[in-house]
Amino acid sequence: MATFTTPGITPEDATAVSNTLQERLSALNDLHLTLKHIHWNVVGTNFIGVHEMIDPQVELVRGYADTLAERIATFGESPRGTANAIEKDRSWDDYTLGRDSVQAHLGALDLVYVGFITSHRDAIKSVGEIDPVTEDILIGQTAELEKFHWFVRAHLENYTGQLSTAGAKSEQEAADQAR
Ligand SMILES: [Fe+2]
């Protein structure tokens, strides 16, 4: 439990918000590593467009991790930013694709963003009851992540508005459907 926290928040509430933020911090750290992994492993037609589309998102997501870590510190708690923290906090599997085509990676990345954005929205709901300032930070992050998700999906959508990854239950399934 924190020995000090930000004014107007009880120590119990600061700990509750920090616990939610820690899980989202590990998720953001996992996401920027996964994005770089894709940046390095994507091959084939349209390589350069997707290779270069990913780097600004890596920078954005790393900045978001920094914001959440510093928010945890603001609450008087200690953010955990190690590889072990990611492993301990995550309830999802490691990204499954290695060297693969642009479409396969974007198909898998669609599912990664579905999971990430769903969890960020859940975090907005849980902290919104306690701290509107943290809620505002998470809302701003989610809007930008949803915009990048659209960039990904624009590569997977046909002229009738159908996604090639529709109904996929795993990254491998999504990758196969997107190929
Ligand atoms: Fe690079």
Backbone and ligand atoms as CSV (ligand in chain L), in Angstrom:
chain,resi,resn,atom,element,x,y,z
A,1,MET,N,N,0.853,-1.211,0.000
A,1,MET,CA,C,0.000,0.000,0.000
A,1,MET,C,C,0.882,1.253,0.000
A,2,ALA,N,N,0.462,2.260,-0.751
A,2,ALA,CA,C,1.226,3.505,-0.842
A,2,ALA,C,C,1.203,4.248,0.503
A,3,THR,N,N,2.318,4.919,0.860
A,3,THR,CA,C,2.344,5.723,2.098
A,3,THR,C,C,1.904,7.162,1.815
A,4,PHE,N,N,1.957,7.567,0.521
A,4,PHE,CA,C,1.359,8.852,0.120
A,4,PHE,C,C,0.660,8.585,-1.206
A,5,THR,N,N,-0.227,9.488,-1.562
A,5,THR,CA,C,-0.817,9.374,-2.891
A,5,THR,C,C,-1.260,10.747,-3.354
A,6,THR,N,N,-1.906,10.796,-4.516
A,6,THR,CA,C,-2.307,12.093,-5.065
A,6,THR,C,C,-3.504,12.634,-4.259
A,7,PRO,N,N,-3.629,13.966,-4.107
A,7,PRO,CA,C,-4.699,14.522,-3.267
A,7,PRO,C,C,-6.097,14.114,-3.762
A,8,GLY,N,N,-6.979,13.837,-2.818
A,8,GLY,CA,C,-8.369,13.541,-3.161
A,8,GLY,C,C,-8.638,12.086,-3.471
A,9,ILE,N,N,-7.605,11.239,-3.376
A,9,ILE,CA,C,-7.753,9.802,-3.625
A,9,ILE,C,C,-7.319,9.076,-2.354
A,10,THR,N,N,-8.100,8.119,-1.892
A,10,THR,CA,C,-7.681,7.369,-0.700
A,10,THR,C,C,-6.563,6.390,-1.084
A,11,PRO,N,N,-5.727,5.987,-0.101
A,11,PRO,CA,C,-4.670,5.008,-0.406
A,11,PRO,C,C,-5.241,3.720,-0.992
A,12,GLU,N,N,-6.400,3.289,-0.503
A,12,GLU,CA,C,-7.020,2.056,-1.019
A,12,GLU,C,C,-7.375,2.217,-2.509
A,13,ASP,N,N,-7.960,3.377,-2.837
A,13,ASP,CA,C,-8.333,3.627,-4.235
A,13,ASP,C,C,-7.086,3.771,-5.118
A,14,ALA,N,N,-6.038,4.411,-4.579
A,14,ALA,CA,C,-4.787,4.567,-5.341
A,14,ALA,C,C,-4.208,3.194,-5.682
A,15,THR,N,N,-4.271,2.278,-4.725
A,15,THR,CA,C,-3.760,0.930,-4.962
A,15,THR,C,C,-4.620,0.203,-6.000
A,16,ALA,N,N,-5.928,0.371,-5.897
A,16,ALA,CA,C,-6.825,-0.294,-6.859
A,16,ALA,C,C,-6.564,0.210,-8.285
A,17,VAL,N,N,-6.432,1.528,-8.441
A,17,VAL,CA,C,-6.163,2.089,-9.777
A,17,VAL,C,C,-4.781,1.641,-10.260
A,18,SER,N,N,-3.801,1.664,-9.362
A,18,SER,CA,C,-2.435,1.259,-9.732
A,18,SER,C,C,-2.382,-0.195,-10.193
A,19,ASN,N,N,-3.156,-1.055,-9.539
A,19,ASN,CA,C,-3.171,-2.469,-9.943
A,19,ASN,C,C,-3.708,-2.628,-11.363
A,20,THR,N,N,-4.761,-1.883,-11.686
A,20,THR,CA,C,-5.296,-1.912,-13.054
A,20,THR,C,C,-4.258,-1.350,-14.030
A,21,LEU,N,N,-3.626,-0.234,-13.642
A,21,LEU,CA,C,-2.623,0.389,-14.517
A,21,LEU,C,C,-1.418,-0.524,-14.731
A,22,GLN,N,N,-1.017,-1.271,-13.700
A,22,GLN,CA,C,0.129,-2.181,-13.852
A,22,GLN,C,C,-0.152,-3.247,-14.920
A,23,GLU,N,N,-1.360,-3.781,-14.920
A,23,GLU,CA,C,-1.709,-4.811,-15.921
A,23,GLU,C,C,-1.695,-4.196,-17.321
A,24,ARG,N,N,-2.172,-2.939,-17.431
A,24,ARG,CA,C,-2.179,-2.266,-18.742
A,24,ARG,C,C,-0.757,-1.842,-19.142
A,25,LEU,N,N,0.089,-1.518,-18.152
A,25,LEU,CA,C,1.499,-1.210,-18.444
A,25,LEU,C,C,2.186,-2.435,-19.048
A,26,SER,N,N,1.993,-3.584,-18.445
A,26,SER,CA,C,2.603,-4.802,-18.991
A,26,SER,C,C,2.031,-5.118,-20.376
A,27,ALA,N,N,0.748,-4.850,-20.562
A,27,ALA,CA,C,0.137,-5.089,-21.876
A,27,ALA,C,C,0.749,-4.162,-22.934
A,28,LEU,N,N,0.979,-2.895,-22.571
A,28,LEU,CA,C,1.602,-1.952,-23.513
A,28,LEU,C,C,3.045,-2.350,-23.800
A,29,ASN,N,N,3.787,-2.784,-22.775
A,29,ASN,CA,C,5.170,-3.231,-22.998
A,29,ASN,C,C,5.204,-4.447,-23.916
A,30,ASP,N,N,4.269,-5.370,-23.713
A,30,ASP,CA,C,4.171,-6.545,-24.587
A,30,ASP,C,C,3.813,-6.118,-26.014
A,31,LEU,N,N,2.915,-5.134,-26.128
A,31,LEU,CA,C,2.460,-4.703,-27.452
A,31,LEU,C,C,3.580,-4.044,-28.253
A,32,HIS,N,N,4.386,-3.168,-27.628
A,32,HIS,CA,C,5.425,-2.519,-28.448
A,32,HIS,C,C,6.514,-3.504,-28.845
A,33,LEU,N,N,6.754,-4.527,-28.010
A,33,LEU,CA,C,7.701,-5.578,-28.404
A,33,LEU,C,C,7.137,-6.419,-29.558
A,34,THR,N,N,5.863,-6.735,-29.476
A,34,THR,CA,C,5.204,-7.515,-30.535
A,34,THR,C,C,5.213,-6.739,-31.856
A,35,LEU,N,N,4.946,-5.430,-31.774
A,35,LEU,CA,C,4.954,-4.610,-32.996
A,35,LEU,C,C,6.338,-4.608,-33.641
A,36,LYS,N,N,7.401,-4.512,-32.840
A,36,LYS,CA,C,8.760,-4.550,-33.401
A,36,LYS,C,C,9.047,-5.924,-34.011
A,37,HIS,N,N,8.584,-6.970,-33.343
A,37,HIS,CA,C,8.753,-8.331,-33.863
A,37,HIS,C,C,8.119,-8.441,-35.265
A,38,ILE,N,N,6.952,-7.852,-35.427
A,38,ILE,CA,C,6.283,-7.877,-36.737
A,38,ILE,C,C,7.072,-7.032,-37.740
A,39,HIS,N,N,7.502,-5.860,-37.318
A,39,HIS,CA,C,8.330,-4.959,-38.138
A,39,HIS,C,C,9.542,-5.713,-38.705
A,40,TRP,N,N,10.132,-6.602,-37.903
A,40,TRP,CA,C,11.327,-7.345,-38.324
A,40,TRP,C,C,11.005,-8.588,-39.143
A,41,ASN,N,N,9.815,-9.159,-38.983
A,41,ASN,CA,C,9.515,-10.475,-39.569
A,41,ASN,C,C,8.594,-10.439,-40.779
A,42,VAL,N,N,8.040,-9.288,-41.087
A,42,VAL,CA,C,7.120,-9.197,-42.205
A,42,VAL,C,C,7.907,-9.280,-43.524
A,43,VAL,N,N,7.389,-10.050,-44.490
A,43,VAL,CA,C,8.058,-10.215,-45.785
A,43,VAL,C,C,7.032,-10.176,-46.923
A,44,GLY,N,N,7.553,-9.989,-48.126
A,44,GLY,CA,C,6.732,-10.132,-49.331
A,44,GLY,C,C,6.134,-8.837,-49.841
A,45,THR,N,N,5.125,-8.991,-50.693
A,45,THR,CA,C,4.464,-7.852,-51.338
A,45,THR,C,C,3.978,-6.852,-50.282
A,46,ASN,N,N,4.181,-5.573,-50.564
A,46,ASN,CA,C,3.785,-4.480,-49.658
A,46,ASN,C,C,4.618,-4.432,-48.366
A,47,PHE,N,N,5.792,-5.095,-48.406
A,47,PHE,CA,C,6.668,-5.097,-47.227
A,47,PHE,C,C,6.917,-3.691,-46.684
A,48,ILE,N,N,7.394,-2.805,-47.571
A,48,ILE,CA,C,7.916,-1.539,-47.048
A,48,ILE,C,C,6.825,-0.684,-46.406
A,49,GLY,N,N,5.608,-0.723,-47.002
A,49,GLY,CA,C,4.507,0.076,-46.451
A,49,GLY,C,C,4.182,-0.340,-45.020
A,50,VAL,N,N,4.095,-1.648,-44.780
A,50,VAL,CA,C,3.705,-2.140,-43.452
A,50,VAL,C,C,4.890,-2.053,-42.478
A,51,HIS,N,N,6.104,-2.408,-42.968
A,51,HIS,CA,C,7.318,-2.259,-42.152
A,51,HIS,C,C,7.403,-0.825,-41.603
A,52,GLU,N,N,7.159,0.143,-42.452
A,52,GLU,CA,C,7.284,1.547,-42.031
A,52,GLU,C,C,6.049,2.073,-41.301
A,53,MET,N,N,4.892,1.454,-41.521
A,53,MET,CA,C,3.662,1.869,-40.816
A,53,MET,C,C,3.760,1.548,-39.327
A,54,ILE,N,N,4.523,0.494,-39.005
A,54,ILE,CA,C,4.550,0.002,-37.630
A,54,ILE,C,C,5.416,0.865,-36.700
A,55,ASP,N,N,6.520,1.442,-37.207
A,55,ASP,CA,C,7.442,2.145,-36.307
A,55,ASP,C,C,6.823,3.331,-35.541
A,56,PRO,N,N,6.030,4.189,-36.196
A,56,PRO,CA,C,5.410,5.276,-35.408
A,56,PRO,C,C,4.472,4.747,-34.318
A,57,GLN,N,N,3.839,3.586,-34.581
A,57,GLN,CA,C,2.969,2.981,-33.565
A,57,GLN,C,C,3.791,2.459,-32.382
A,58,VAL,N,N,4.979,1.917,-32.675
A,58,VAL,CA,C,5.876,1.467,-31.598
A,58,VAL,C,C,6.199,2.660,-30.685
A,59,GLU,N,N,6.558,3.787,-31.291
A,59,GLU,CA,C,6.907,4.985,-30.508
A,59,GLU,C,C,5.717,5.451,-29.669
A,60,LEU,N,N,4.525,5.436,-30.281
A,60,LEU,CA,C,3.308,5.850,-29.574
A,60,LEU,C,C,3.053,4.947,-28.367
A,61,VAL,N,N,3.125,3.639,-28.591
A,61,VAL,CA,C,2.817,2.668,-27.533
A,61,VAL,C,C,3.869,2.737,-26.417
A,62,ARG,N,N,5.145,2.938,-26.775
A,62,ARG,CA,C,6.189,3.095,-25.750
A,62,ARG,C,C,5.912,4.342,-24.905
A,63,GLY,N,N,5.452,5.398,-25.560
A,63,GLY,CA,C,5.087,6.625,-24.833
A,63,GLY,C,C,3.913,6.378,-23.893
A,64,TYR,N,N,2.957,5.573,-24.327
A,64,TYR,CA,C,1.790,5.259,-23.480
A,64,TYR,C,C,2.216,4.443,-22.257
A,65,ALA,N,N,3.167,3.519,-22.455
A,65,ALA,CA,C,3.678,2.743,-21.322
A,65,ALA,C,C,4.327,3.696,-20.308
A,66,ASP,N,N,5.107,4.643,-20.816
A,66,ASP,CA,C,5.761,5.629,-19.950
A,66,ASP,C,C,4.724,6.423,-19.148
A,67,THR,N,N,3.646,6.832,-19.824
A,67,THR,CA,C,2.586,7.608,-19.152
A,67,THR,C,C,1.951,6.802,-18.018
A,68,LEU,N,N,1.643,5.529,-18.277
A,68,LEU,CA,C,0.990,4.719,-17.231
A,68,LEU,C,C,1.955,4.417,-16.087
A,69,ALA,N,N,3.225,4.148,-16.418
A,69,ALA,CA,C,4.209,3.879,-15.362
A,69,ALA,C,C,4.346,5.104,-14.448
A,70,GLU,N,N,4.394,6.284,-15.042
A,70,GLU,CA,C,4.551,7.498,-14.251
A,70,GLU,C,C,3.283,7.835,-13.464
A,71,ARG,N,N,2.140,7.417,-13.986
A,71,ARG,CA,C,0.877,7.578,-13.247
A,71,ARG,C,C,0.894,6.698,-11.986
A,72,ILE,N,N,1.395,5.477,-12.127
A,72,ILE,CA,C,1.511,4.572,-10.970
A,72,ILE,C,C,2.424,5.204,-9.915
A,73,ALA,N,N,3.552,5.762,-10.370
A,73,ALA,CA,C,4.482,6.422,-9.432
A,73,ALA,C,C,3.825,7.636,-8.778
A,74,THR,N,N,3.007,8.360,-9.524
A,74,THR,CA,C,2.284,9.524,-8.992
A,74,THR,C,C,1.376,9.115,-7.835
A,75,PHE,N,N,0.823,7.913,-7.935
A,75,PHE,CA,C,-0.045,7.387,-6.871
A,75,PHE,C,C,0.749,6.856,-5.673
A,76,GLY,N,N,2.090,6.963,-5.724
A,76,GLY,CA,C,2.916,6.484,-4.614
A,76,GLY,C,C,3.219,5.003,-4.664
A,77,GLU,N,N,2.910,4.378,-5.824
A,77,GLU,CA,C,3.197,2.945,-5.988
A,77,GLU,C,C,4.417,2.787,-6.902
A,78,SER,N,N,4.901,1.547,-7.047
A,78,SER,CA,C,6.097,1.278,-7.848
A,78,SER,C,C,5.740,0.535,-9.133
A,79,PRO,N,N,5.917,1.185,-10.295
A,79,PRO,CA,C,5.631,0.494,-11.565
A,79,PRO,C,C,6.667,-0.589,-11.834
A,80,ARG,N,N,6.215,-1.709,-12.384
A,80,ARG,CA,C,7.122,-2.814,-12.717
A,80,ARG,C,C,7.233,-2.920,-14.234
A,81,GLY,N,N,8.455,-2.696,-14.743
A,81,GLY,CA,C,8.649,-2.632,-16.194
A,81,GLY,C,C,9.566,-3.695,-16.752
A,82,THR,N,N,9.794,-4.770,-16.010
A,82,THR,CA,C,10.722,-5.805,-16.470
A,82,THR,C,C,10.006,-6.854,-17.322
A,83,ALA,N,N,10.822,-7.669,-18.012
A,83,ALA,CA,C,10.266,-8.771,-18.814
A,83,ALA,C,C,9.488,-9.729,-17.918
A,84,ASN,N,N,10.000,-9.940,-16.713
A,84,ASN,CA,C,9.313,-10.833,-15.772
A,84,ASN,C,C,7.938,-10.292,-15.370
A,85,ALA,N,N,7.842,-8.969,-15.264
A,85,ALA,CA,C,6.547,-8.351,-14.928
A,85,ALA,C,C,5.537,-8.598,-16.042
A,86,ILE,N,N,5.997,-8.480,-17.283
A,86,ILE,CA,C,5.094,-8.745,-18.418
A,86,ILE,C,C,4.591,-10.183,-18.320
A,87,GLU,N,N,5.520,-11.100,-18.102
A,87,GLU,CA,C,5.178,-12.522,-18.049
A,87,GLU,C,C,4.193,-12.803,-16.904
A,88,LYS,N,N,4.428,-12.168,-15.765
A,88,LYS,CA,C,3.586,-12.402,-14.589
A,88,LYS,C,C,2.196,-11.791,-14.772
A,89,ASP,N,N,2.139,-10.605,-15.385
A,89,ASP,CA,C,0.864,-9.878,-15.492
A,89,ASP,C,C,-0.015,-10.375,-16.626
A,90,ARG,N,N,0.564,-11.005,-17.626
A,90,ARG,CA,C,-0.259,-11.239,-18.812
A,90,ARG,C,C,-1.101,-12.513,-18.716
A,91,SER,N,N,-2.314,-12.394,-19.264
A,91,SER,CA,C,-3.259,-13.516,-19.269
A,91,SER,C,C,-3.444,-14.005,-20.704
A,92,TRP,N,N,-2.585,-13.514,-21.610
A,92,TRP,CA,C,-2.680,-13.858,-23.021
A,92,TRP,C,C,-1.390,-14.560,-23.453
A,93,ASP,N,N,-1.448,-15.251,-24.606
A,93,ASP,CA,C,-0.281,-15.987,-25.107
A,93,ASP,C,C,0.669,-15.063,-25.871
A,94,ASP,N,N,1.924,-15.499,-25.969
A,94,ASP,CA,C,2.911,-14.793,-26.780
A,94,ASP,C,C,2.446,-14.777,-28.241
A,95,TYR,N,N,2.813,-13.731,-28.972
A,95,TYR,CA,C,2.480,-13.636,-30.402
A,95,TYR,C,C,3.047,-14.857,-31.133
A,96,THR,N,N,2.248,-15.442,-32.019
A,96,THR,CA,C,2.577,-16.787,-32.522
A,96,THR,C,C,3.288,-16.822,-33.882
A,97,LEU,N,N,3.235,-15.743,-34.674
A,97,LEU,CA,C,3.816,-15.804,-36.015
A,97,LEU,C,C,5.291,-15.413,-36.017
A,98,GLY,N,N,6.089,-16.086,-36.850
A,98,GLY,CA,C,7.469,-15.676,-37.102
A,98,GLY,C,C,7.530,-14.975,-38.457
A,99,ARG,N,N,8.547,-15.321,-39.284
A,99,ARG,CA,C,8.625,-14.715,-40.621
A,99,ARG,C,C,7.373,-15.105,-41.404
A,100,ASP,N,N,6.661,-14.096,-41.901
A,100,ASP,CA,C,5.412,-14.408,-42.612
A,100,ASP,C,C,5.019,-13.208,-43.475
A,101,SER,N,N,4.004,-13.405,-44.301
A,101,SER,CA,C,3.598,-12.366,-45.260
A,101,SER,C,C,2.925,-11.185,-44.557
A,102,VAL,N,N,2.869,-10.089,-45.281
A,102,VAL,CA,C,2.185,-8.887,-44.803
A,102,VAL,C,C,0.756,-9.224,-44.382
A,103,GLN,N,N,0.013,-9.907,-45.239
A,103,GLN,CA,C,-1.401,-10.172,-44.934
A,103,GLN,C,C,-1.547,-11.070,-43.706
A,104,ALA,N,N,-0.685,-12.077,-43.588
A,104,ALA,CA,C,-0.762,-12.980,-42.427
A,104,ALA,C,C,-0.525,-12.201,-41.131
A,105,HIS,N,N,0.527,-11.355,-41.114
A,105,HIS,CA,C,0.812,-10.585,-39.894
A,105,HIS,C,C,-0.312,-9.595,-39.582
A,106,LEU,N,N,-0.845,-8.938,-40.618
A,106,LEU,CA,C,-1.917,-7.973,-40.352
A,106,LEU,C,C,-3.172,-8.685,-39.849
A,107,GLY,N,N,-3.439,-9.881,-40.365
A,107,GLY,CA,C,-4.567,-10.677,-39.872
A,107,GLY,C,C,-4.406,-11.000,-38.396
A,108,ALA,N,N,-3.207,-11.452,-38.016
A,108,ALA,CA,C,-2.940,-11.771,-36.603
A,108,ALA,C,C,-2.982,-10.495,-35.748
A,109,LEU,N,N,-2.447,-9.394,-36.306
A,109,LEU,CA,C,-2.408,-8.129,-35.566
A,109,LEU,C,C,-3.825,-7.588,-35.314
A,110,ASP,N,N,-4.738,-7.870,-36.239
A,110,ASP,CA,C,-6.145,-7.489,-36.028
A,110,ASP,C,C,-6.633,-8.100,-34.713
A,111,LEU,N,N,-6.357,-9.379,-34.503
A,111,LEU,CA,C,-6.794,-10.050,-33.264
A,111,LEU,C,C,-6.073,-9.518,-32.032
A,112,VAL,N,N,-4.780,-9.207,-32.192
A,112,VAL,CA,C,-4.026,-8.618,-31.073
A,112,VAL,C,C,-4.709,-7.323,-30.622
A,113,TYR,N,N,-5.088,-6.480,-31.585
A,113,TYR,CA,C,-5.718,-5.200,-31.243
A,113,TYR,C,C,-7.128,-5.384,-30.704
A,114,VAL,N,N,-7.861,-6.375,-31.185
A,114,VAL,CA,C,-9.186,-6.658,-30.611
A,114,VAL,C,C,-9.038,-6.944,-29.117
A,115,GLY,N,N,-8.087,-7.816,-28.769
A,115,GLY,CA,C,-7.870,-8.170,-27.365
A,115,GLY,C,C,-7.395,-6.980,-26.553
A,116,PHE,N,N,-6.423,-6.238,-27.107
A,116,PHE,CA,C,-5.844,-5.116,-26.363
A,116,PHE,C,C,-6.887,-4.032,-26.091
A,117,ILE,N,N,-7.621,-3.649,-27.141
A,117,ILE,CA,C,-8.588,-2.546,-27.006
A,117,ILE,C,C,-9.743,-2.949,-26.083
A,118,THR,N,N,-10.180,-4.192,-26.172
A,118,THR,CA,C,-11.234,-4.673,-25.271
A,118,THR,C,C,-10.783,-4.522,-23.820
A,119,SER,N,N,-9.554,-4.909,-23.531
A,119,SER,CA,C,-9.047,-4.822,-22.151
A,119,SER,C,C,-8.820,-3.372,-21.712
A,120,HIS,N,N,-8.369,-2.505,-22.635
A,120,HIS,CA,C,-8.189,-1.092,-22.281
A,120,HIS,C,C,-9.555,-0.468,-21.960
A,121,ARG,N,N,-10.583,-0.849,-22.733
A,121,ARG,CA,C,-11.937,-0.337,-22.452
A,121,ARG,C,C,-12.453,-0.863,-21.110
A,122,ASP,N,N,-12.144,-2.117,-20.773
A,122,ASP,CA,C,-12.521,-2.657,-19.456
A,122,ASP,C,C,-11.842,-1.842,-18.344
A,123,ALA,N,N,-10.569,-1.481,-18.573
A,123,ALA,CA,C,-9.833,-0.686,-17.579
A,123,ALA,C,C,-10.462,0.706,-17.429
A,124,ILE,N,N,-10.916,1.298,-18.542
A,124,ILE,CA,C,-11.602,2.608,-18.477
A,124,ILE,C,C,-12.807,2.507,-17.547
A,125,LYS,N,N,-13.572,1.417,-17.708
A,125,LYS,CA,C,-14.771,1.237,-16.864
A,125,LYS,C,C,-14.383,1.086,-15.400
A,126,SER,N,N,-13.356,0.287,-15.111
A,126,SER,CA,C,-13.059,0.019,-13.700
A,126,SER,C,C,-12.430,1.224,-13.007
A,127,VAL,N,N,-11.558,1.990,-13.690
A,127,VAL,CA,C,-10.967,3.152,-13.000
A,127,VAL,C,C,-11.900,4.361,-13.022
A,128,GLY,N,N,-12.845,4.382,-13.963
A,128,GLY,CA,C,-13.757,5.524,-14.094
A,128,GLY,C,C,-14.582,5.771,-12.846
A,129,GLU,N,N,-14.853,4.702,-12.105
A,129,GLU,CA,C,-15.620,4.812,-10.850
A,129,GLU,C,C,-14.825,5.574,-9.792
A,130,ILE,N,N,-13.486,5.509,-9.891
A,130,ILE,CA,C,-12.624,6.021,-8.818
A,130,ILE,C,C,-11.911,7.313,-9.216
A,131,ASP,N,N,-11.325,7.338,-10.411
A,131,ASP,CA,C,-10.430,8.435,-10.775
A,131,ASP,C,C,-10.631,8.871,-12.222
A,132,PRO,N,N,-11.373,9.964,-12.437
A,132,PRO,CA,C,-11.639,10.438,-13.804
A,132,PRO,C,C,-10.383,10.898,-14.543
A,133,VAL,N,N,-9.317,11.262,-13.809
A,133,VAL,CA,C,-8.092,11.717,-14.473
A,133,VAL,C,C,-7.411,10.532,-15.174
A,134,THR,N,N,-7.300,9.407,-14.453
A,134,THR,CA,C,-6.752,8.194,-15.067
A,134,THR,C,C,-7.661,7.711,-16.192
A,135,GLU,N,N,-8.963,7.800,-15.964
A,135,GLU,CA,C,-9.936,7.414,-16.996
A,135,GLU,C,C,-9.678,8.207,-18.280
A,136,ASP,N,N,-9.440,9.513,-18.127
A,136,ASP,CA,C,-9.192,10.391,-19.281
A,136,ASP,C,C,-7.933,9.962,-20.043
A,137,ILE,N,N,-6.879,9.592,-19.304
A,137,ILE,CA,C,-5.626,9.133,-19.938
A,137,ILE,C,C,-5.910,7.888,-20.779
A,138,LEU,N,N,-6.628,6.939,-20.192
A,138,LEU,CA,C,-6.903,5.671,-20.897
A,138,LEU,C,C,-7.825,5.890,-22.097
A,139,ILE,N,N,-8.758,6.828,-21.978
A,139,ILE,CA,C,-9.656,7.125,-23.100
A,139,ILE,C,C,-8.847,7.689,-24.276
A,140,GLY,N,N,-7.947,8.623,-23.987
A,140,GLY,CA,C,-7.118,9.212,-25.047
A,140,GLY,C,C,-6.263,8.164,-25.739
A,141,GLN,N,N,-5.676,7.264,-24.949
A,141,GLN,CA,C,-4.850,6.189,-25.528
A,141,GLN,C,C,-5.702,5.283,-26.408
A,142,THR,N,N,-6.882,4.935,-25.933
A,142,THR,CA,C,-7.736,3.987,-26.669
A,142,THR,C,C,-8.143,4.565,-28.026
A,143,ALA,N,N,-8.439,5.859,-28.062
A,143,ALA,CA,C,-8.842,6.483,-29.336
A,143,ALA,C,C,-7.744,6.332,-30.388
A,144,GLU,N,N,-6.493,6.567,-30.005
A,144,GLU,CA,C,-5.386,6.466,-30.970
A,144,GLU,C,C,-5.116,5.014,-31.358
A,145,LEU,N,N,-5.239,4.106,-30.391
A,145,LEU,CA,C,-5.030,2.681,-30.691
A,145,LEU,C,C,-6.123,2.178,-31.631
A,146,GLU,N,N,-7.334,2.662,-31.440
A,146,GLU,CA,C,-8.439,2.260,-32.327
A,146,GLU,C,C,-8.211,2.797,-33.744
A,147,LYS,N,N,-7.592,3.968,-33.855
A,147,LYS,CA,C,-7.291,4.506,-35.189
A,147,LYS,C,C,-6.267,3.611,-35.903
A,148,PHE,N,N,-5.226,3.187,-35.182
A,148,PHE,CA,C,-4.238,2.291,-35.796
A,148,PHE,C,C,-4.883,0.950,-36.144
A,149,HIS,N,N,-5.798,0.490,-35.298
A,149,HIS,CA,C,-6.517,-0.770,-35.586
A,149,HIS,C,C,-7.249,-0.644,-36.919
A,150,TRP,N,N,-7.806,0.509,-37.182
A,150,TRP,CA,C,-8.450,0.748,-38.481
A,150,TRP,C,C,-7.420,0.681,-39.621
A,151,PHE,N,N,-6.216,1.243,-39.412
A,151,PHE,CA,C,-5.153,1.148,-40.439
A,151,PHE,C,C,-4.896,-0.328,-40.775
A,152,VAL,N,N,-4.820,-1.153,-39.725
A,152,VAL,CA,C,-4.586,-2.596,-39.924
A,152,VAL,C,C,-5.750,-3.196,-40.706
A,153,ARG,N,N,-6.960,-2.911,-40.252
A,153,ARG,CA,C,-8.143,-3.515,-40.858
A,153,ARG,C,C,-8.386,-3.044,-42.288
A,154,ALA,N,N,-7.926,-1.832,-42.617
A,154,ALA,CA,C,-8.108,-1.321,-43.988
A,154,ALA,C,C,-7.383,-2.207,-44.998
A,155,HIS,N,N,-6.338,-2.948,-44.526
A,155,HIS,CA,C,-5.624,-3.892,-45.401
A,155,HIS,C,C,-6.361,-5.225,-45.514
A,156,LEU,N,N,-7.356,-5.448,-44.655
A,156,LEU,CA,C,-8.028,-6.750,-44.561
A,156,LEU,C,C,-9.473,-6.686,-45.041
A,157,GLU,N,N,-9.888,-5.486,-45.457
A,157,GLU,CA,C,-11.282,-5.230,-45.798
A,157,GLU,C,C,-11.445,-5.263,-47.317
A,158,ASN,N,N,-12.557,-5.825,-47.790
A,158,ASN,CA,C,-12.813,-5.770,-49.234
A,158,ASN,C,C,-13.782,-4.634,-49.557
A,159,TYR,N,N,-14.115,-4.490,-50.833
A,159,TYR,CA,C,-14.907,-3.318,-51.250
A,159,TYR,C,C,-16.351,-3.373,-50.759
A,160,THR,N,N,-16.798,-4.532,-50.245
A,160,THR,CA,C,-18.142,-4.585,-49.647
A,160,THR,C,C,-18.093,-4.387,-48.127
A,161,GLY,N,N,-16.879,-4.126,-47.597
A,161,GLY,CA,C,-16.752,-3.853,-46.159
A,161,GLY,C,C,-16.629,-5.092,-45.300
A,162,GLN,N,N,-16.314,-6.249,-45.906
A,162,GLN,CA,C,-16.135,-7.488,-45.127
A,162,GLN,C,C,-14.664,-7.627,-44.727
A,163,LEU,N,N,-14.425,-8.017,-43.482
A,163,LEU,CA,C,-13.056,-8.291,-43.024
A,163,LEU,C,C,-12.696,-9.745,-43.319
A,164,SER,N,N,-11.494,-9.954,-43.864
A,164,SER,CA,C,-11.054,-11.329,-44.148
A,164,SER,C,C,-10.882,-12.140,-42.869
A,165,THR,N,N,-10.685,-11.461,-41.726
A,165,THR,CA,C,-10.448,-12.151,-40.450
A,165,THR,C,C,-11.735,-12.439,-39.674
A,166,ALA,N,N,-12.898,-12.113,-40.267
A,166,ALA,CA,C,-14.173,-12.264,-39.541
A,166,ALA,C,C,-14.319,-13.673,-38.969
A,167,GLY,N,N,-14.653,-13.763,-37.694
A,167,GLY,CA,C,-14.924,-15.043,-37.036
A,167,GLY,C,C,-13.686,-15.798,-36.582
A,168,ALA,N,N,-12.491,-15.294,-36.878
A,168,ALA,CA,C,-11.255,-16.004,-36.487
A,168,ALA,C,C,-11.129,-16.031,-34.964
A,169,LYS,N,N,-10.744,-17.191,-34.421
A,169,LYS,CA,C,-10.667,-17.361,-32.957
A,169,LYS,C,C,-9.225,-17.324,-32.441
A,170,SER,N,N,-8.254,-17.440,-33.362
A,170,SER,CA,C,-6.846,-17.421,-32.935
A,170,SER,C,C,-6.045,-16.625,-33.963
A,171,GLU,N,N,-4.806,-16.235,-33.571
A,171,GLU,CA,C,-3.937,-15.508,-34.502
A,171,GLU,C,C,-3.665,-16.345,-35.742
A,172,GLN,N,N,-3.440,-17.637,-35.551
A,172,GLN,CA,C,-3.159,-18.510,-36.704
A,172,GLN,C,C,-4.358,-18.563,-37.647
A,173,GLU,N,N,-5.555,-18.686,-37.084
A,173,GLU,CA,C,-6.771,-18.703,-37.905
A,173,GLU,C,C,-6.918,-17.386,-38.669
A,174,ALA,N,N,-6.708,-16.285,-37.965
A,174,ALA,CA,C,-6.828,-14.962,-38.592
A,174,ALA,C,C,-5.787,-14.812,-39.706
A,175,ALA,N,N,-4.560,-15.281,-39.443
A,175,ALA,CA,C,-3.486,-15.201,-40.443
A,175,ALA,C,C,-3.847,-16.039,-41.673
A,176,ASP,N,N,-4.356,-17.236,-41.455
A,176,ASP,CA,C,-4.737,-18.111,-42.582
A,176,ASP,C,C,-5.855,-17.486,-43.399
A,177,GLN,N,N,-6.844,-16.914,-42.722
A,177,GLN,CA,C,-7.964,-16.295,-43.451
A,177,GLN,C,C,-7.518,-15.061,-44.225
A,178,ALA,N,N,-6.499,-14.359,-43.712
A,178,ALA,CA,C,-6.047,-13.109,-44.340
A,178,ALA,C,C,-5.116,-13.351,-45.517
A,179,ARG,N,N,-4.480,-14.529,-45.596
A,179,ARG,CA,C,-3.490,-14.828,-46.657
A,179,ARG,C,C,-4.079,-14.745,-48.064
L,1,LIG,FE,FE,13.560,-0.855,-38.018
